[in-house]
């Protein structure tokens, strides 16, 4: 059930823009050049972003064809049709075309200017030029070929956020292999739960990383992961923090890249697999979401080139990890010719302003962060516009969860009134954004400016009626090139259909509650499914349950993530203890240690709270979303059908908890 409008956001209140595009800035942007291009090509007139968006979704084939031409996509074989298929799920884009994502990412390979700036938490900085990147990709490809990697094989990386992951991905997909990666804060069995599905032939492992000033040696975990992947032919070890593996059958990175060789770009069909990203595994094993060469290429050209206004003169810095789809977006900054900045470390160590400091040092035009980071900066009393040189920063972007209205005002007052705050919302599912801003869109506090070009985004009622200025489900009514090709191992496509098309047959339902306003902006209220979303990283509740419910003290557990009125994100773990145990400090610490060791530090809850019972449906499914909404202040009758609950008294407890706990009450959802 969707929330009542009055519980969320009163759209009758007039909200003034907090930022307006300047005529000069908008006219010199790439989206302005694109407007001129399509006006000339198709004879249309666009006086606003909304006009261009209306045309892009009404003439979706013309729009994506224009993106192809505007960004000069290099095809070895031309396409004979833009879009085929009887339904959104069966859509086939640019049939007949052959291309390669890596070839476009390395088009600047003859230049001696920076392609990648890698920054570590200890302030060590390494610059990789375009021609160095080009050579290193080719050298690694030569080694991969020598150990038998061929088109269609899977290469996986258990790596921190540095240049090695970028090089490994480009080398793999250039050969036509399929890439997948994750960070080393994930426990080996968590990484294996993802990678083992793919039957990988090569694993690339790092030695560790630094976080909050502490070096994390992950060599034993890398060796353990390798032992859990029986299909491996070879393993490459990377010395990221200066440690070395002492394993005879591991090849170190230096040896794998010491023989110069020109890069190879295998011709791939538009919808041949490029990479596999994994869902959080809320209801079972993580789902492998497969994206294609052409879909990711076009979608990222559009997002990064038109919405973020990146070009060969840009410096692009978005704080991410290799666990998150934003890593793929950052890697795609290379498509635009931008210099990409990679930072491996805590965003707030040794101080809250670290990301702004890095952006200043490297003259970034665009800085991407999470809402939680902006909240931490505000609470720390940070004033970046006076503490750092922000003169090159023109866009501050935020994604991962809804951004509170007061964070918009803080950014205006303390980062810069001329800096556009771009709150963006998308997902791993499309490895891109559904909505965000552009150089020619206004910014309203607490709202996302508009649906992205080519994204036919609407808000629907449970009956499938289009809603304006009312809360509904986010749906996409026309296909996008970067929608998943399929889920890995989903032979009959049933899991894919169930994930997106089961609520509204033939229409993509994403699982977000939104209001689409009459002016075209969008307010996001959070997930309508049970996926946790902490600091922009999606976490599966089942990953936590797998650890906690295996402890002898724990009878059952329930975890939720709630967006609160103050803009914070609260992730409590509710537990039912076995009768002979009590929740003392020792038990709490044991639970925390087990979660941290067997999953990652991001899985550790903010609080552990003892309850007498966990509510379920009558078929045994934990009622995570109803509990979340009760914590946020919703009425019981608006959260769940009482006849569907196995123990209604247990649900009433959470309503009482919400009422009695000042910390939990109040919802920005």
LINFENRA-V583635 format. One record per helix or strand of 2 or more residues. SS is the DSSP state (H for helix, E for strand). FROM is the first residue (numbers start at 1). TO is the last residue. Records with the same first field share a line. If there is no record, write none. Layout:
# LINFENRA-V583635
SS = FROM-TO ; FROM-TO
This chain:
# LINFENRA-V583635
H = 5-8 ; 23-27 ; 30-42 ; 49-58 ; 60-70 ; 101-105 ; 130-146 ; 163-174 ; 188-198 ; 219-227 ; 253-256 ; 293-307 ; 325-336 ; 354-361 ; 371-379 ; 384-387 ; 405-414 ; 494-500 ; 541-548 ; 585-598 ; 601-603 ; 624-631 ; 636-638 ; 642-644 ; 648-660
E = 17-19 ; 81-84 ; 92-95 ; 98-99 ; 114-120 ; 125-129 ; 154-158 ; 178-182 ; 202-206 ; 208-211 ; 214-217 ; 234-238 ; 250-252 ; 268-269 ; 273-278 ; 288-292 ; 315-318 ; 339-344 ; 366-369 ; 395-398 ; 420-423 ; 425-427 ; 432-436 ; 443-444 ; 450-451 ; 457-460 ; 466-467 ; 471-476 ; 486-487 ; 507-516 ; 522-527 ; 532-534 ; 537-539 ; 554-559 ; 562-564 ; 569-570 ; 572-577 ; 607-610 ; 616-617
